[in-house]
Amino acid sequence: MSIKHKVSGWLSKIPTPTPQTAEGPETLKFRLSGFPRKHNEGRIEVFYKGEWGTICDDDFSLANAHVLCRQLGFVSATGWTHSAKYGKGTGKIWLDNVQCSGSERSVSVCKSRGWGNSDCTHDEDAGVICKDERLLGYVDSNVIEVQVDENKVEEVRLRPVFTIATKRMPVTEGVVEVKNKDGWAQICDNGWTPKNSHVVCGMMGFPHEKKNHFLVHSVACLGTEVHLAACPLEFNYGNATESCPGGMPAVVSCVPGPLYAQMLHKFRLSTIRLKGGAKYGEGRVEVLKGSEWGTICDDRWNLLSASVVCRELGFGSAKEALTGARMGQGLGPIHMNEVQCTGHERSLWNCRYKNITAEDCKHTEDASVRCNVPYMGYEKTVRILGGRTRYEGRVEVLYTETNGTLRWGLICGEGWGTEEAMVVCRQLGLGYANHGLQETWYWDSSNVTEMVMSGVKCTGDEMSLSQCQHHRTVSCQKAAARFSAGVICSETASDLVLNAPLVQQTTYIEDRPLHMLYCAAEEDCLSKSAAKANWPYGHRRLLRFSSQIHNIGRADFRPKAGRHSWVWHACHGHYHSMDIFTHYDLMSANGTKVAEGHKASFCLEDTDCDEGVSKRYECANFGEQGITVGCWDLYRHDIDCQWIDITDVKPGNYILQVVINPNYEVAESDFTNNAMKCNCKYDGHRIWVHNCHIGDAFSEEAEKKFEKYPGQLNNQIS
């Protein structure tokens, strides 16, 4: 949609370095346009020599689409379109008769008639359909592309007024400067309104503007825009004193959200949250209705609604409104559909929306957002070196000596794990942590040899490694450089969730004869008292249930260990790829374990999958193990070791808890949903299980109520 600009402002020019020549493939820009379309398809447009244009469909092929999709940040193409399927473009037709082999790094090196040489009309504009999977290493641009006139605002920044403010992060106020094709410039404050400041603050990652600055001339935002370029303005170059009579450069002062105002913990009982994102300010949108969290269907989901979410959470305006479960699928209810916000609402619940029925939406349509967040400069204090790609390597931190000298040092690998790696990957903007490594001798490419940090312990939620706990004085038993910490990061990650209702439906007690439990005893599936039993006489009382573990993330769940280290289990007749995949525990109300927690090792496979998803993994015949995205691994209640031995447990009220991937051996996008809890009543003969739920499915208030559960007075469960 084009945005018309009206006369009302001036911009004073600021010197800028000479740009690179547009001919280089690295200076070309690409975008998908048109309507109707999804985020991974559309009319292909290329930015060349300062102008956007299209590509003609003559001689177009899937090989061309592969090259273009990769330049757009997708792994490959699944198809292409001709005859302006996504609508006719405007302006230049930059390329015609393009013929790629499919392996080219850029469309600029494919055969064609040359730039701007075409005999086509826009009725022949080509389109591409890309596979909805991002390239490893793809980084979203910090600049939101807004289709406007030729004189468009490309970037916006706040330049601090005082020198001391340049050292303080984040920068919350300063002179507004914009960049267009001629360089950086300032904006006259004549006519500047709080709504303009609201837009700028949102772009900078702040939810609100301070209400104490200029009410004068020029830019005329509504306040709901996500980029200053979408506001009415005009470029009027010339002498500053002539173009801005009685005015001065516009200054904006923003209010940082709680996360960036030295309040790093939960700041209020919120009814909205983001899940599954690799960075702060991005994720699947979930809202609290009653006492249960649920998702939002992506019908009519747009930047206005996404911006309300972002500002409500203390971030700026939305950079992207994502559809199609781009941040993974949720589990449980879908609370809202067809959300329509004006952009002025203080909460998403103030927007118009529809309640949904089971037929309306599925979790494959869960909405998500990427918000503008304040720039903190965290990436300048850590680096990774020596890896095969920029996504892996030995971790080095910037260390300040007592005399003020800055130098890079290593981190001791002792105790280093996935949670610490998660923080490093987030800090560097490299997505999720695939592995946290305690030895990095194979990445020895740096002359840095001194350990300057040890005992690092993170929760995984920190924005920077400096916010994690660590030793005040370095203490590292293996101080050689080869034992320094390393990471492998990834743009996508798996996310495992247990089917809680199935546990509740399938739980029962079995008294199993000892002569049928030799195999289970060998695999350590019984409590210690079983060793003193009079084998093969007698029995063990077992609490049995089914475990159905879903992968709702964006990458397959694969075991950390390679095939060479898998363990053959004769009793089960297959290899186990993880020593500890789940913990099964029965606990008293105060959290004390009353039955010895069984640490189950599994063979991971796809038992079944969602419609349209194919199985990839199976245990038989030493097959590849894992759980595919959209599939689940089912361990039925009637197989060996799928139980807790409660032979020694007295009657009472308890909590049944199952935790998946408890040691964080394999990276996931979200570990808060790995635990499942149920209330139990055991009368010595039978057991009643209810209130089974995933650890983060309830509100804080409901979870506290669950933990303070007084127990059943009778067998009636309301």
C-alpha positions as CSV (number, residue, x, y, z in Angstrom):
1,M,0.0,0.0,0.0
2,S,1.5,3.3,-1.0
3,I,1.7,6.1,1.6
4,K,1.3,9.7,0.4
5,H,3.4,12.4,2.0
6,K,2.4,16.0,2.5
7,V,4.6,19.1,2.7
8,S,5.6,20.1,6.2
9,G,9.2,19.7,7.2
10,W,12.9,20.1,6.6
11,L,15.9,17.9,7.0
12,S,19.5,19.2,7.4
13,K,22.1,17.0,5.7
14,I,24.8,15.3,7.7
15,P,28.0,14.0,6.0
16,T,28.1,10.2,5.4
17,P,30.7,7.8,4.0
18,T,30.5,7.0,0.3
19,P,28.2,4.0,-0.2
20,Q,29.4,0.8,-2.0
21,T,28.6,0.4,-5.6
22,A,25.2,-1.0,-6.2
23,E,26.5,-3.6,-8.6
24,G,27.9,-5.8,-5.9
25,P,25.6,-8.7,-5.0
26,E,26.0,-7.8,-1.3
27,T,24.4,-4.4,-1.9
28,L,21.2,-5.8,-3.6
29,K,18.1,-6.0,-1.5
30,F,15.2,-8.3,-2.1
31,R,11.6,-8.4,-0.8
32,L,8.3,-10.2,-1.3
33,S,5.3,-8.0,-2.2
34,G,1.8,-8.3,-3.4
35,F,-1.6,-9.6,-2.2
36,P,-3.0,-12.0,-1.1
37,R,0.1,-13.8,0.1
38,K,1.8,-15.4,3.1
39,H,5.1,-14.2,4.6
40,N,7.1,-16.7,2.6
41,E,5.6,-16.0,-0.9
42,G,4.9,-13.1,-3.2
43,R,6.0,-11.0,-6.1
44,I,9.8,-10.9,-6.1
45,E,11.2,-7.3,-6.1
46,V,14.9,-6.3,-6.2
47,F,16.4,-3.0,-5.1
48,Y,19.1,-1.9,-7.5
49,K,20.7,1.5,-8.1
50,G,18.4,3.1,-5.5
51,E,15.1,1.8,-7.0
52,W,12.8,-1.1,-6.4
53,G,11.8,-3.2,-9.5
54,T,10.4,-6.6,-10.5
55,I,11.6,-9.6,-12.5
56,C,9.9,-10.8,-15.7
57,D,8.6,-14.4,-15.8
58,D,10.2,-15.2,-19.2
59,D,12.4,-18.3,-18.9
60,F,11.8,-18.3,-15.2
61,S,12.3,-21.6,-13.4
62,L,12.5,-23.3,-10.0
63,A,16.3,-22.9,-10.1
64,N,15.8,-19.1,-10.3
65,A,13.4,-19.3,-7.3
66,H,15.9,-21.3,-5.3
67,V,18.6,-18.6,-5.7
68,L,16.1,-15.8,-4.9
69,C,14.6,-17.6,-1.9
70,R,18.1,-18.0,-0.4
71,Q,18.8,-14.3,-0.9
72,L,15.5,-13.7,1.0
73,G,16.8,-15.8,3.9
74,F,14.9,-19.0,3.2
75,V,16.5,-22.4,2.7
76,S,15.0,-23.1,-0.7
77,A,12.0,-22.6,-3.0
78,T,9.0,-24.9,-3.3
79,G,7.5,-23.2,-6.3
80,W,7.2,-20.0,-8.5
81,T,4.4,-18.1,-10.2
82,H,4.0,-16.2,-13.4
83,S,1.7,-13.6,-15.0
84,A,1.7,-11.3,-11.9
85,K,-0.2,-13.8,-9.6
86,Y,0.4,-11.5,-6.6
87,G,-0.6,-8.4,-8.5
88,K,1.3,-6.1,-10.9
89,G,4.4,-4.2,-9.6
90,T,5.4,-0.7,-10.4
91,G,8.5,1.0,-11.6
92,K,11.4,-0.8,-13.3
93,I,11.5,-4.4,-14.6
94,W,15.1,-5.0,-13.6
95,L,15.7,-8.5,-15.0
96,D,14.4,-10.6,-17.9
97,N,15.1,-14.0,-19.3
98,V,16.9,-15.0,-16.0
99,Q,18.5,-18.4,-16.2
100,C,20.1,-19.7,-13.0
101,S,21.5,-23.2,-12.4
102,G,20.3,-23.0,-8.8
103,S,23.6,-23.0,-7.0
104,E,24.5,-19.3,-7.6
105,R,25.1,-17.1,-4.5
106,S,23.2,-14.2,-6.1
107,V,20.8,-13.7,-9.0
108,S,23.2,-11.1,-10.2
109,V,25.6,-13.8,-11.5
110,C,22.9,-15.7,-13.3
111,K,22.5,-15.3,-17.1
112,S,20.0,-12.6,-18.1
113,R,19.4,-9.8,-20.6
114,G,21.2,-7.5,-18.2
115,W,20.0,-4.9,-15.7
116,G,17.0,-2.9,-16.9
117,N,16.9,-4.5,-20.3
118,S,13.5,-6.0,-20.8
119,D,10.6,-6.3,-23.3
120,C,8.1,-7.3,-20.6
121,T,5.2,-5.5,-18.9
122,H,4.2,-5.8,-15.3
123,D,1.5,-8.3,-16.3
124,E,4.5,-10.7,-16.5
125,D,5.9,-10.1,-13.0
126,A,7.4,-13.3,-11.5
127,G,6.7,-14.5,-8.0
128,V,8.3,-17.1,-5.7
129,I,7.1,-19.5,-3.0
130,C,9.8,-20.2,-0.5
131,K,10.1,-23.1,2.0
132,D,9.1,-21.7,5.4
133,E,12.5,-22.4,7.0
134,R,15.2,-19.9,7.6
135,L,18.8,-20.3,6.5
136,L,21.2,-21.0,9.3
137,G,22.8,-17.6,10.0
138,Y,20.0,-15.5,8.6
139,V,19.6,-12.3,10.6
140,D,16.5,-10.2,10.2
141,S,17.2,-6.6,9.2
142,N,16.9,-3.9,11.8
143,V,15.3,-1.7,9.2
144,I,11.6,-2.1,8.6
145,E,11.0,-1.7,4.9
146,V,8.0,0.6,4.3
147,Q,6.9,1.2,0.7
148,V,6.8,4.9,0.4
149,D,7.8,7.5,-2.2
150,E,11.4,7.8,-3.6
151,N,12.4,10.2,-0.7
152,K,11.9,7.6,2.0
153,V,13.2,7.3,5.6
154,E,15.4,4.2,5.7
155,E,16.6,4.3,9.3
156,V,16.1,6.3,12.4
157,R,18.4,6.9,15.4
158,L,18.6,8.9,18.6
159,R,21.9,10.8,19.0
160,P,22.6,11.6,22.7
161,V,22.9,15.3,23.4
162,F,25.4,14.9,26.2
163,T,28.7,13.0,25.8
164,I,28.2,11.1,29.0
165,A,24.9,9.7,27.7
166,T,26.7,7.9,24.9
167,K,28.2,5.5,27.5
168,R,24.9,4.7,29.1
169,M,22.7,2.0,27.7
170,P,20.0,2.1,26.5
171,V,19.9,5.6,24.9
172,T,16.5,6.9,25.9
173,E,16.6,10.4,24.7
174,G,18.4,12.5,22.0
175,V,18.2,14.3,18.8
176,V,16.1,12.4,16.2
177,E,18.1,11.7,13.0
178,V,16.8,10.0,9.9
179,K,18.6,8.4,7.0
180,N,17.5,8.4,3.4
181,K,19.4,7.9,0.1
182,D,21.5,11.1,0.6
183,G,22.6,10.3,4.2
184,W,21.7,11.2,7.8
185,A,19.7,14.3,8.6
186,Q,17.9,16.0,11.5
187,I,14.2,16.9,11.8
188,C,12.9,20.3,12.6
189,D,10.8,20.4,15.8
190,N,8.2,22.9,14.4
191,G,4.9,21.0,14.7
192,W,6.5,18.0,16.5
193,T,3.9,16.2,18.6
194,P,3.9,13.5,21.3
195,K,2.4,11.1,18.7
196,N,5.6,11.5,16.6
197,S,7.7,10.8,19.7
198,H,5.5,7.7,20.4
199,V,6.4,6.3,17.0
200,V,10.1,7.1,17.3
201,C,10.2,5.6,20.8
202,G,8.5,2.5,19.6
203,M,11.1,2.1,16.8
204,M,13.8,2.4,19.4
205,G,12.3,-0.4,21.6
206,F,10.5,1.7,24.2
207,P,6.8,1.4,25.0
208,H,6.1,5.1,25.8
209,E,7.4,8.6,25.3
210,K,7.9,11.2,28.0
211,K,5.2,13.9,27.9
212,N,7.4,16.9,28.2
213,H,8.8,17.7,24.7
214,F,8.0,20.1,21.9
215,L,4.5,20.7,20.5
216,V,5.5,22.5,17.3
217,H,5.9,21.9,13.3
218,S,6.5,19.2,10.6
219,V,6.0,15.4,11.0
220,A,2.4,14.4,11.6
221,C,2.1,10.8,12.9
222,L,-1.1,9.2,14.1
223,G,0.9,7.4,16.8
224,T,0.0,3.9,15.6
225,E,2.7,3.7,12.9
226,V,5.6,1.2,13.4
227,H,8.1,3.3,11.4
228,L,8.6,7.1,11.0
229,A,8.7,6.5,7.3
230,A,4.9,5.8,7.4
231,C,4.1,9.2,8.8
232,P,3.3,12.2,6.6
233,L,6.5,14.2,6.0
234,E,8.5,15.7,3.2
235,F,12.1,16.2,2.4
236,N,12.9,19.9,1.9
237,Y,16.7,20.4,1.7
238,G,18.4,23.7,2.1
239,N,19.8,26.1,4.7
240,A,18.6,25.1,8.2
241,T,17.8,28.7,9.3
242,E,15.6,29.2,6.2
243,S,13.9,25.8,6.4
244,C,13.0,25.8,10.1
245,P,12.2,29.3,11.2
246,G,12.2,29.6,14.9
247,G,12.8,25.9,15.3
248,M,15.6,23.5,16.3
249,P,16.4,19.8,15.9
250,A,13.6,17.6,17.2
251,V,14.5,15.9,20.5
252,V,12.7,12.8,21.8
253,S,12.8,11.4,25.3
254,C,11.5,7.8,25.8
255,V,10.4,5.8,28.9
256,P,12.2,2.4,29.0
257,G,10.2,-0.7,29.8
258,P,10.7,-2.5,33.1
259,L,13.3,-5.0,31.7
260,Y,15.5,-2.1,30.7
261,A,14.9,0.0,33.8
262,Q,17.1,-2.1,36.1
263,M,14.2,-4.4,36.9
264,L,15.2,-7.7,35.5
265,H,12.5,-9.8,37.2
266,K,8.8,-10.1,36.8
267,F,7.4,-6.6,37.3
268,R,3.7,-7.3,37.5
269,L,1.0,-10.0,37.1
270,S,0.7,-9.8,33.3
271,T,-2.1,-11.3,31.2
272,I,0.1,-11.6,28.2
273,R,3.5,-13.2,27.5
274,L,5.8,-14.3,24.6
275,K,7.0,-17.9,24.4
276,G,9.4,-19.8,22.2
277,G,11.5,-16.9,20.9
278,A,15.3,-16.9,20.9
279,K,15.6,-13.2,21.8
280,Y,13.9,-10.8,24.2
281,G,11.0,-9.2,22.5
282,E,10.0,-12.0,20.2
283,G,7.9,-15.1,20.5
284,R,4.5,-16.8,20.3
285,V,1.8,-14.6,21.8
286,E,-0.1,-16.2,24.7
287,V,-2.8,-14.6,26.8
288,L,-4.2,-15.5,30.2
289,K,-8.0,-16.1,30.3
290,G,-9.4,-17.2,33.6
291,S,-6.5,-19.1,35.1
292,E,-5.2,-20.7,31.9
293,W,-2.8,-19.5,29.3
294,G,-3.7,-19.9,25.6
295,T,-2.7,-18.7,22.1
296,I,-4.1,-16.3,19.5
297,C,-5.2,-17.4,16.0
298,D,-3.4,-15.5,13.2
299,D,-6.5,-14.5,11.2
300,R,-6.3,-10.7,10.6
301,W,-3.1,-10.6,12.7
302,N,-1.2,-7.4,11.7
303,L,1.4,-4.8,12.9
304,L,-1.2,-2.7,14.7
305,S,-2.2,-5.6,17.0
306,A,1.3,-6.8,17.3
307,S,2.5,-3.4,18.4
308,V,-0.2,-3.3,21.2
309,V,1.3,-6.6,22.4
310,C,4.9,-5.3,22.3
311,R,4.1,-2.0,24.1
312,E,2.0,-3.8,26.7
313,L,5.0,-6.0,27.5
314,G,7.3,-3.0,27.9
315,F,9.0,-3.2,24.4
316,G,8.6,-0.8,21.5
317,S,6.4,-1.1,18.5
318,A,6.3,-4.3,16.5
319,K,8.9,-5.0,13.9
320,E,7.1,-8.0,12.5
321,A,3.6,-9.6,13.0
322,L,4.2,-13.3,12.2
323,T,1.6,-15.9,11.2
324,G,1.6,-19.7,10.8
325,A,3.2,-20.6,14.1
326,R,6.6,-19.2,13.1
327,M,7.6,-19.3,16.8
328,G,6.4,-22.8,17.3
329,Q,3.0,-24.2,18.2
330,G,1.3,-23.7,21.5
331,L,-0.6,-26.3,23.4
332,G,-4.0,-26.0,25.1
333,P,-6.7,-23.5,24.3
334,I,-6.7,-20.8,21.6
335,H,-8.3,-17.8,23.3
336,M,-8.6,-15.2,20.6
337,N,-9.3,-14.9,16.9
338,E,-9.5,-12.1,14.4
339,V,-7.9,-9.6,16.7
340,Q,-8.4,-6.0,15.4
341,C,-6.6,-3.2,17.3
342,T,-6.5,0.5,16.4
343,G,-3.0,0.7,17.8
344,H,-4.0,3.1,20.7
345,E,-5.1,0.3,23.1
346,R,-3.2,-0.2,26.4
347,S,-3.9,-3.9,26.4
348,L,-4.7,-6.5,23.8
349,W,-7.9,-7.4,25.7
350,N,-9.2,-3.9,24.8
351,C,-9.0,-4.7,21.1
352,R,-11.9,-6.2,19.1
353,Y,-11.7,-10.0,18.8
354,K,-13.8,-13.1,18.4
355,N,-14.0,-16.1,20.8
356,I,-13.2,-19.2,18.8
357,T,-14.6,-22.7,18.4
358,A,-12.6,-25.8,17.8
359,E,-13.4,-25.6,14.0
360,D,-12.0,-22.0,13.6
361,C,-8.3,-22.4,14.2
362,K,-5.5,-24.9,14.9
363,H,-2.2,-24.3,16.6
364,T,-0.5,-24.3,13.2
365,E,-2.1,-20.8,13.0
366,D,-0.6,-19.4,16.3
367,A,0.3,-15.7,16.0
368,S,3.7,-14.4,17.1
369,V,5.6,-11.1,17.1
370,R,9.1,-9.6,16.9
371,C,9.2,-6.3,18.8
372,N,11.6,-3.4,18.6
373,V,13.9,-3.6,21.7
374,P,16.4,-1.0,23.0
375,Y,19.9,-1.4,21.7
376,M,22.1,-2.4,24.7
377,G,25.5,-3.2,23.0
378,Y,25.7,-6.5,24.8
379,E,27.2,-8.2,21.7
380,K,30.4,-6.1,22.1
381,T,31.4,-7.8,25.4
382,V,31.5,-11.4,24.2
383,R,32.7,-13.2,21.1
384,I,33.1,-16.8,19.8
385,L,36.1,-17.8,17.6
386,G,37.6,-20.8,15.9
387,G,34.4,-22.5,14.7
388,R,33.6,-23.7,11.2
389,T,30.8,-21.0,11.1
390,R,30.0,-17.9,13.0
391,Y,27.5,-19.9,15.0
392,E,30.1,-21.9,16.9
393,G,33.4,-21.5,18.7
394,R,35.3,-20.8,21.9
395,V,33.7,-18.2,24.1
396,E,35.8,-15.1,25.0
397,V,34.7,-12.2,27.2
398,L,35.9,-8.6,27.3
399,Y,37.6,-8.2,30.6
400,T,38.5,-4.9,32.3
401,E,41.8,-5.0,34.3
402,T,42.3,-2.9,37.5
403,N,44.2,-0.3,35.5
404,G,41.2,0.1,33.1
405,T,42.8,-1.9,30.2
406,L,40.4,-4.0,28.2
407,R,41.4,-7.4,27.0
408,W,39.8,-10.7,25.9
409,G,40.0,-13.7,28.2
410,L,38.7,-17.2,28.3
411,I,35.9,-18.8,30.4
412,C,36.6,-21.9,32.4
413,G,34.7,-24.9,31.0
414,E,34.0,-26.6,34.3
415,G,30.2,-26.6,35.0
416,W,29.5,-25.0,31.6
417,G,26.3,-26.2,30.0
418,T,23.2,-25.5,27.9
419,E,21.8,-22.6,30.1
420,E,25.1,-20.7,29.9
421,A,25.3,-21.3,26.2
422,M,21.7,-20.0,25.8
423,V,22.8,-16.7,27.2
424,V,25.8,-16.4,25.0
425,C,23.8,-17.2,21.8
426,R,21.1,-14.7,22.8
427,Q,23.7,-12.0,23.6
428,L,25.3,-12.4,20.2
429,G,21.9,-12.5,18.4
430,L,22.7,-16.1,17.1
431,G,19.4,-17.8,18.1
432,Y,19.2,-20.8,20.5
433,A,21.9,-22.8,22.1
434,N,22.5,-26.2,20.5
435,H,25.4,-27.2,22.8
436,G,27.4,-25.9,25.7
437,L,30.9,-27.4,25.5
438,Q,33.4,-27.8,28.3
439,E,36.4,-28.5,26.0
440,T,37.4,-26.5,22.9
441,W,40.8,-27.8,21.9
442,Y,39.6,-28.4,18.3
443,W,38.8,-24.6,18.0
444,D,42.2,-23.3,19.0
445,S,42.6,-20.4,16.7
446,S,43.1,-17.5,19.1
447,N,46.2,-16.3,21.0
448,V,44.1,-15.7,24.1
449,T,45.1,-18.2,26.8
450,E,44.2,-16.8,30.2
451,M,41.0,-17.7,32.1
452,V,39.3,-14.6,33.5
453,M,35.9,-16.1,34.4
454,S,34.9,-19.4,36.2
455,G,32.0,-20.9,38.0
456,V,29.6,-19.4,35.6
457,K,26.0,-20.3,36.5
458,C,23.1,-18.9,34.5
459,T,19.3,-19.6,34.6
460,G,19.2,-19.2,30.9
461,D,17.0,-16.1,31.0
462,E,19.7,-13.5,31.3
463,M,20.3,-10.9,28.6
464,S,24.1,-10.9,29.1
465,L,26.7,-13.3,30.6
466,S,27.6,-10.5,33.0
467,Q,24.2,-11.0,34.7
468,C,25.0,-14.7,35.6
469,Q,26.6,-15.8,38.8
470,H,30.3,-16.5,38.7
471,H,33.3,-16.8,41.0
472,R,34.7,-13.5,42.3
473,T,38.2,-14.9,41.9
474,V,39.0,-17.3,39.1
475,S,39.1,-20.9,40.3
476,C,39.6,-23.4,37.5
477,Q,41.2,-26.9,38.0
478,K,41.7,-27.3,34.3
479,A,43.1,-23.9,33.4
480,A,44.6,-24.8,30.1
481,A,43.0,-23.1,27.1
482,R,41.8,-26.4,25.7
483,F,39.4,-26.7,28.6
484,S,37.7,-23.3,28.0
485,A,34.0,-23.0,27.4
486,G,32.5,-23.1,23.9
487,V,29.1,-22.9,22.3
488,I,27.2,-24.1,19.2
489,C,24.2,-21.9,18.3
490,S,21.3,-22.5,16.0
491,E,18.5,-20.4,14.5
492,T,15.9,-23.0,15.4
493,A,15.3,-25.4,18.3
494,S,13.0,-28.3,19.3
495,D,10.4,-27.9,22.1
496,L,9.1,-31.0,23.9
497,V,5.8,-31.1,25.8
498,L,4.1,-33.9,27.6
499,N,0.4,-34.7,26.9
500,A,-1.0,-34.0,30.4
501,P,-4.6,-35.1,29.8
502,L,-3.4,-38.5,28.6
503,V,-1.4,-39.0,31.8
504,Q,-4.6,-38.3,33.8
505,Q,-6.7,-40.6,31.7
506,T,-4.3,-43.6,31.8
507,T,-3.0,-43.7,35.4
508,Y,-3.7,-46.8,37.4
509,I,-2.1,-49.2,39.9
510,E,-0.8,-52.7,39.1
511,D,0.5,-55.3,41.5
512,R,3.1,-57.1,39.3
513,P,4.6,-60.4,40.3
514,L,8.4,-60.4,40.9
515,H,9.0,-63.2,38.5
516,M,7.9,-60.8,35.7
517,L,10.2,-58.0,36.8
518,Y,13.7,-59.5,36.3
519,C,14.3,-57.4,33.2
520,A,13.0,-54.2,34.9
521,A,15.3,-54.8,38.0
522,E,18.2,-55.2,35.6
523,E,17.4,-51.8,34.1
524,D,17.1,-50.2,37.6
525,C,13.3,-49.5,37.2
526,L,12.4,-50.5,40.8
527,S,13.0,-48.9,44.1
528,K,15.9,-50.0,46.3
529,S,13.8,-52.1,48.6
530,A,13.2,-54.5,45.7
531,A,16.7,-55.9,46.1
532,K,15.7,-57.2,49.6
533,A,12.6,-59.0,48.3
534,N,12.2,-62.7,48.2
535,W,12.6,-63.2,44.5
536,P,10.8,-64.6,42.6
537,Y,8.0,-64.6,45.1
538,G,5.8,-61.6,46.0
539,H,5.0,-58.5,43.9
540,R,5.8,-54.8,43.5
541,R,3.0,-52.1,43.4
542,L,3.4,-50.0,40.3
543,L,1.9,-46.6,39.4
544,R,1.5,-46.9,35.7
545,F,0.6,-44.3,33.0
546,S,1.3,-43.4,29.4
547,S,3.7,-40.7,28.3
548,Q,3.1,-39.0,24.9
549,I,5.8,-36.5,24.2
550,H,5.2,-33.9,21.5
551,N,7.7,-31.8,19.6
552,I,6.0,-28.5,19.0
553,G,9.2,-26.6,18.2
554,R,10.8,-25.7,14.9
555,A,13.6,-28.3,14.8
556,D,13.7,-32.0,15.3
557,F,14.7,-33.3,18.8
558,R,17.9,-35.3,18.3
559,P,19.9,-37.1,21.1
560,K,23.1,-35.5,22.1
561,A,25.1,-38.7,21.9
562,G,26.2,-40.2,18.6
563,R,25.2,-43.7,17.5
564,H,28.6,-45.1,18.7
565,S,27.7,-44.4,22.3
566,W,24.1,-45.6,22.3
567,V,23.4,-48.5,24.8
568,W,21.8,-51.7,23.8
569,H,18.9,-52.8,26.1
570,A,18.3,-56.5,25.7
571,C,15.1,-56.4,27.7
572,H,13.5,-53.8,25.5
573,G,15.2,-55.0,22.3
574,H,16.5,-51.7,21.1
575,Y,19.2,-49.0,21.7
576,H,18.7,-46.2,24.2
577,S,20.2,-42.9,22.9
578,M,19.8,-40.9,26.2
579,D,20.7,-42.1,29.7
580,I,18.2,-39.9,31.3
581,F,15.3,-38.6,29.2
582,T,12.6,-38.2,31.9
583,H,12.3,-38.1,35.7
584,Y,9.2,-39.8,37.2
585,D,8.6,-38.7,40.8
586,L,5.9,-39.0,43.4
587,M,6.2,-36.2,46.0
588,S,4.5,-35.0,49.1
589,A,2.8,-31.6,49.2
590,N,6.1,-30.0,50.5
591,G,8.1,-31.4,47.6
592,T,9.7,-34.3,49.4
593,K,10.1,-37.4,47.2
594,V,8.2,-40.3,48.6
595,A,8.9,-42.8,45.8
596,E,12.4,-43.0,44.4
597,G,12.4,-41.1,41.2
598,H,12.8,-43.4,38.3
599,K,15.2,-41.9,35.7
600,A,13.9,-43.3,32.4
601,S,16.1,-43.8,29.4
602,F,14.2,-43.9,26.2
603,C,14.6,-44.9,22.6
604,L,13.3,-41.9,20.7
605,E,11.1,-42.3,17.7
606,D,8.1,-40.9,15.9
607,T,5.1,-43.0,17.0
608,D,2.7,-40.8,15.0
609,C,2.5,-37.3,13.5
610,D,0.1,-34.5,12.7
611,E,-1.6,-34.6,9.4
612,G,0.8,-33.9,6.5
613,V,3.9,-34.6,8.6
614,S,6.0,-37.7,7.8
615,K,7.7,-39.9,10.3
616,R,11.6,-39.8,10.2
617,Y,12.8,-41.7,13.2
618,E,12.3,-45.3,14.4
619,C,14.1,-47.5,17.0
620,A,14.0,-50.8,15.1
621,N,17.1,-52.0,13.2
622,F,19.5,-49.5,14.8
623,G,17.5,-46.8,13.1
624,E,18.0,-43.0,13.5
625,Q,16.5,-41.7,16.7
626,G,14.7,-38.4,17.4
627,I,11.3,-36.8,17.4
628,T,10.3,-34.8,14.3
629,V,8.6,-31.4,14.5
630,G,4.8,-32.1,14.5
631,C,5.3,-35.7,15.8
632,W,5.2,-37.5,19.1
633,D,6.8,-40.4,20.9
634,L,4.3,-42.6,22.8
635,Y,5.4,-44.8,25.7
636,R,2.3,-46.8,26.6
637,H,1.3,-47.6,30.2
638,D,1.7,-51.3,29.6
639,I,5.4,-51.4,28.6
640,D,8.3,-52.2,30.9
641,C,9.6,-49.4,33.2
642,Q,6.7,-47.0,32.3
643,W,5.8,-46.6,36.0
644,I,6.8,-45.5,39.5
645,D,7.4,-48.2,42.1
646,I,5.1,-47.1,45.0
647,T,5.4,-50.4,47.0
648,D,6.7,-48.5,50.0
649,V,4.4,-45.5,49.8
650,K,1.8,-44.9,52.5
651,P,-1.8,-43.8,51.8
652,G,-2.1,-40.0,51.4
653,N,-2.3,-37.0,49.1
654,Y,0.6,-36.5,46.7
655,I,1.9,-34.8,43.6
656,L,2.8,-36.8,40.5
657,Q,5.6,-35.1,38.5
658,V,7.1,-35.9,35.2
659,V,10.0,-33.9,33.8
660,I,11.3,-34.2,30.2
661,N,14.9,-33.6,29.4
662,P,15.6,-32.7,33.0
663,N,19.4,-32.2,32.6
664,Y,19.0,-29.9,29.6
665,E,21.1,-32.3,27.6
666,V,19.4,-31.3,24.4
667,A,18.6,-27.7,23.5
668,E,15.0,-26.5,23.4
669,S,13.4,-23.2,22.7
670,D,11.5,-23.3,25.9
671,F,12.3,-25.4,29.1
672,T,9.5,-23.9,31.2
673,N,7.0,-26.4,29.7
674,N,9.0,-29.5,30.3
675,A,7.5,-30.4,33.7
676,M,4.0,-31.8,34.2
677,K,2.2,-32.1,37.6
678,C,-0.9,-33.8,38.9
679,N,-2.7,-34.0,42.2
680,C,-3.1,-37.6,43.5
681,K,-5.0,-39.3,46.3
682,Y,-3.8,-42.8,47.2
683,D,-5.9,-44.8,49.7
684,G,-3.7,-47.8,49.8
685,H,-5.6,-49.7,47.2
686,R,-6.6,-47.2,44.5
687,I,-5.3,-43.9,43.2
688,W,-7.2,-40.8,41.9
689,V,-5.3,-38.4,39.6
690,H,-6.6,-35.0,38.6
691,N,-5.5,-31.4,37.8
692,C,-2.8,-32.7,35.5
693,H,-1.2,-29.7,33.7
694,I,2.1,-28.5,32.1
695,G,4.2,-26.4,34.5
696,D,3.5,-23.1,32.8
697,A,-0.1,-23.6,31.7
698,F,-1.8,-22.0,34.7
699,S,-1.7,-18.5,36.1
700,E,0.7,-17.8,39.1
701,E,-2.4,-17.7,41.4
702,A,-3.7,-21.0,40.1
703,E,-0.3,-22.6,40.5
704,K,0.0,-21.5,44.1
705,K,-3.4,-22.9,44.7
706,F,-2.3,-26.2,43.2
707,E,0.8,-26.3,45.4
708,K,-1.2,-25.6,48.6
709,Y,-3.7,-28.3,47.7
710,P,-5.0,-29.7,51.0
711,G,-5.8,-33.1,49.6
712,Q,-9.0,-35.1,49.0
713,L,-11.3,-35.7,51.9
714,N,-13.1,-38.3,49.9
715,N,-13.0,-40.0,46.5
716,Q,-15.2,-37.4,44.8
717,I,-13.2,-35.1,42.5
718,S,-15.0,-31.9,41.5
